Amino acid sequence: MAKKIILLLVCLLIQGCVTVSSYKLTPQISQGQTKLDREGIVTVAATDKTKKVGVIARAGELNYSAADQPTIVVGVNGIKPFDFSTDNIKAYVDGSPHKVYTYEDLVSAIKERYRVGKIAIDKEYEELNRLAADNSKKDASNPSVFSPSQLDGPNVVGNSYKQQYKYDFDEMNSTKTEAAEKAKSSLKGLTEELEEDLKKINSTALQKTTVPANEWFQRQITLEKIEDPDKPHTIKIVINVMDEETTFTFNTSKS
């Protein structure tokens, strides 16, 4: 939900509006590499024909925000079958090692967002139920409602429950029903989002795979968020397959 948790920011008290900056990854062509333009997306391909593995790379998204994790799509093709996963990839930002998330990391993050979201829905439901009781308290002298139940608060010394207040049970039950329906709808949406995110990750993220000989295999890797995104950074992606290393370079900048 990294992209889905980015909320649209509205005008603040200072009467100004906050604009979310966006950034892009621009691939750099190094010696022994060539640029391929596929549907407006620049892909870099290693051109050394003597190597056992062909490798390509491109930006995963044309634009990303400071709250996003940059993504890069990598493709490999070997002369014989080989295992390929994030274990074969290292990332560096401005020369320092940078985390590449594994498939398991991404799945865990999605499930954690679901867990946190469900807790928030449950808390909201509990709070709405509490307010249903509080807001349905009526003046005890109001003849249209009848005596309270165990939902009453502590007795005021010398007064009975009935002397303190009464409840409009119809209003209370209506509010509770609305709260239950809202919680059910929110949970349904959250569950659908979980399933969609897992489906997307399963189809796009790099998992440990045995790549068949002479077949291109292409998947996406996700990097940890980059600190100080407003500043330009240099990202290097080093792919090691069959003891052959290929390095791709991307520069970050504001879109």
Secondary structure as UniProt FT lines:
FT   TURN            2..5
FT   TURN            13..14
FT   STRAND          22..28
FT   TURN            31..32
FT   STRAND          33..38
FT   TURN            39..40
FT   STRAND          41..46
FT   TURN            49..50
FT   STRAND          53..59
FT   STRAND          64..65
FT   TURN            66..67
FT   STRAND          71..78
FT   STRAND          82..84
FT   HELIX           86..88
FT   STRAND          89..93
FT   TURN            94..95
FT   STRAND          96..98
FT   STRAND          100..101
FT   HELIX           103..135
FT   STRAND          137..139
FT   TURN            140..141
FT   TURN            143..144
FT   TURN            150..151
FT   TURN            157..158
FT   HELIX           161..164
FT   STRAND          165..167
FT   HELIX           169..204
FT   STRAND          209..211
FT   TURN            213..214
FT   STRAND          217..223
FT   TURN            229..230
FT   STRAND          234..241
FT   TURN            242..243
FT   STRAND          244..254
//
